[in-house]
Amino acid sequence: MDANLYAEAIEYELLTQAIYQAILAEEGNRTVSVQHNVSIAGRSGVEHQVDVYWEFKQAGVTHKVLIECKNYASNLTLEKARNFFAVVHDIGNCVGIMVTKTGYQSGAAAFAKHYGLALKLLRKPTAADWKGRIRKVQINMVPRVPVSTEERPITCHLAVRPASDQQEARLKAAAAKNPALVNADPSMQFLNKDGEPVTEELHWWIPRQLNVMDRPDGGPYKQPVELKDHYVQVDLGEGQELVQVIGVVLEFYVETLDASQVIVDAGETVCAILKDFESGEWQHVRSES
């Protein structure tokens, strides 16, 4: 995965977190904590990664809000809306919000409206948005990211648990012919026991598991990740079959990117514009001072 794309995706998630924290504070909900990159178990027992999350109690009932952030330059597809709805449905008793910069395809919009997903557009203001306002406030950013190059790739080694002696024999025979079988492909997704995806494609999922902040530049570093009820679909000589993955070992390098200046707000700390996709209503959002 390209390190710059990953850094931009995380920056967009953090912007979304900050925006909703500011909205809640403006509405008087200063005790609610908006969290980033949270793992939540669904009713199925499967753990789901949620980009931005908060919860609150009302009349003794806990309400949950899940936000899926997509830092895409094109309109989001129906597939993305369906995948997120599956997470919302599995977790239950929650509100699902999708946030992106550009827009949504008609199928995604119709699906989201039918199933109660809120669709939002979130972007930094353009020059036209600043008419009558004080303009530039900048901050220095020094991103620390996992390296992903041909010379120093991120690798993912699978630890599997065969379902039977027969599957174990097939697995050993297949791995002897193709040692790369126990390494994850970047486009692979982990599946549940019914063969349905439970994670994003691994080139997005893997970087979220990596701890880079406490490591100096360089490597390689190894980080184990324990998994539960995760499977991959592989051909072991008798057609495609599911093999349980009980964990992975991630190997990676760390790099500090060049510092940069980014505009995050303007005027009286206005940092973004949030638009409801269905109603078209715009909101100038202020971050906390």
C-alpha positions, -999 to 999 in steps of 0.1 A, spaced: 0 0 0 12 35 -8 24 52 24 11 86 13 -24 73 5 -25 56 39 -13 89 56 -40 108 38 -67 83 47 -58 85 84 -57 123 82 -93 123 68 -104 99 96 -89 122 122 -105 152 106 -139 135 107 -133 126 144 -124 163 152 -154 176 132 -180 155 151 -163 162 184 -167 199 176 -204 194 166 -212 176 198 -195 202 219 -213 230 200 -246 212 208 -237 210 244 -226 174 246 -191 180 259 -189 148 279 -192 126 249 -159 113 236 -156 108 198 -131 79 193 -109 69 163 -102 34 150 -123 14 174 -128 -24 174 -164 -35 183 -177 -70 185 -210 -76 166 -238 -99 176 -222 -126 155 -191 -124 177 -170 -110 148 -148 -79 156 -154 -49 134 -130 -20 129 -149 13 130 -132 45 118 -150 70 141 -173 61 170 -191 75 199 -219 64 222 -242 80 248 -270 70 271 -305 83 270 -333 71 292 -311 43 303 -304 31 268 -270 31 252 -270 46 217 -240 40 193 -229 60 163 -206 44 137 -189 64 110 -172 49 79 -147 74 63 -137 71 26 -111 95 14 -120 88 -22 -118 111 -53 -147 93 -69 -183 86 -59 -188 57 -34 -203 26 -49 -233 4 -38 -208 -22 -27 -193 1 -1 -227 10 13 -237 -27 15 -205 -36 33 -210 -9 59 -246 -18 64 -236 -53 72 -213 -40 100 -241 -17 113 -266 -45 113 -242 -69 130 -234 -45 158 -270 -35 163 -287 -6 182 -266 19 164 -267 47 138 -245 44 107 -229 74 89 -208 73 58 -185 103 51 -166 110 19 -153 140 -1 -170 137 -35 -203 119 -35 -223 87 -39 -235 67 -68 -272 65 -73 -274 29 -62 -255 36 -30 -277 66 -22 -309 46 -28 -297 16 -7 -286 39 22 -319 58 22 -339 26 24 -318 11 52 -314 43 72 -277 50 66 -268 87 67 -246 99 39 -224 130 44 -199 150 24 -170 164 43 -143 185 28 -121 214 36 -134 247 24 -126 261 -11 -117 297 -18 -153 306 -25 -163 294 10 -142 320 27 -159 351 14 -162 376 43 -140 354 66 -104 355 79 -86 329 60 -55 308 66 -44 290 98 -18 263 93 -3 235 114 29 215 109 24 178 104 51 151 107 35 118 97 50 85 108 40 57 86 48 21 77 69 18 46 55 0 16 79 -3 -13 93 -30 -35 125 -30 -16 108 -29 19 73 -43 15 48 -49 43 44 -87 46 17 -107 63 24 -143 73 -7 -164 81 -9 -188 110 -36 -213 101 -56 -240 119 -67 -268 96 -102 -281 102 -92 -318 98 -63 -341 93 -72 -343 56 -72 -305 52 -39 -303 70 -24 -328 46 -37 -309 16 -24 -276 31 11 -290 36 12 -304 1 0 -271 -14 24 -251 7 53 -273 -4 45 -265 -40 38 -228 -33 55 -214 -2 37 -180 -8 5 -197 1 10 -188 38 16 -151 28 -14 -128 24 -21 -111 -9 -28 -73 -6 -63 -77 -22 -73 -105 1 -101 -101 26 -106 -122 57 -139 -141 57 -163 -156 83 -172 -193 84 -199 -186 58 -174 -171 34 -185 -135 38 -159 -107 42 -153 -95 77 -124 -71 70 -114 -46 43 -89 -57 17 -57 -64 35 -38 -34 19 -61 -12 40 -66 -35 70 -30 -43 77 -17 -7 83 -44 -1 109 -29 -30 130 6 -16 130 21 3 159 45 28 144 45 57 169 68 40 194 93 26 169 123 45 155 128 47 118 140 15 102 132 -21 108 122 -47 100 98 -50 129 75 -79 136 41 -76 151 17 -105 158 -20 -100 156 -43 -127 171 -75 -134 151 -108 -151 160 -133 -166 135 -113 -154 105 -108 -175 74 -92 -174 39 -104 -191 8 -77 -211 -10 -73 -239 -35 -56 -268 -19 -58 -291 -49 -95 -300 -46 -111 -266 -54 -116 -236 -32 -121 -242 5 -120 -222 37 -90 -224 60 -92 -208 95 -66 -181 103 -58 -178 140 -33 -150 137 -9 -132 115 26 -119 119 32 -85 102 67 -75 91 73 -39 83 96 -8 83 89 26 97 96 60 81 90 96 92 78 116 62 88 152 55 70 178 76 42 197 58 18 225 64 -19 218 61 -49 242 63 -73 229 89 -94 259 97 -101 295 90 -121 324 103 -132 317 139 -116 282 137 -139 270 108 -120 239 96 -144 221 72 -178 220 55 -202 192 62 -231 185 38 -260 162 42 -261 143 9 -299 138 8 -311 173 20 -282 193 6 -279 213 38 -244 227 44 -228 233 78 -197 253 85 -180 233 113 -157 248 139 -131 229 158 -126 233 195 -102 261 204 
